[in-house]
């Protein structure tokens, strides 16, 4: 009986060690993958923020951002989310000083409309009409952005 218990205990320890090593390795791989996305996006955002491009972007997109109750700087985060994923948005947001309500609005817009080029290509491959898919996501992002932008200005 003692021998079975010892074998059982040894088995648990070895499985725990394997699971711990496997989880650590997967966690490190995920961290590297996220850093490969976030660091370049953050650097690009900082370069845009301090370049002559930023005032130009602000002038052009200020009326659009006002629809969402956002400052004109938010265009950088919204556009980066359009082309990248949520992690790119987080990196872009960290380059600016937004309120909680503004961060929530940008996050909701980009959760509705992120990685559009990639996801439109996937939609086309599985048989969905890419144009309709794109239009639906953009329309929903605008509606969500307007609702959250104006609710956030009142609630947050």
Helices and strands as residue ranges (DSSP letters): H 2-49, H 52-67, H 74-83, H 86-94, H 100-112, H 116-125, H 130-155
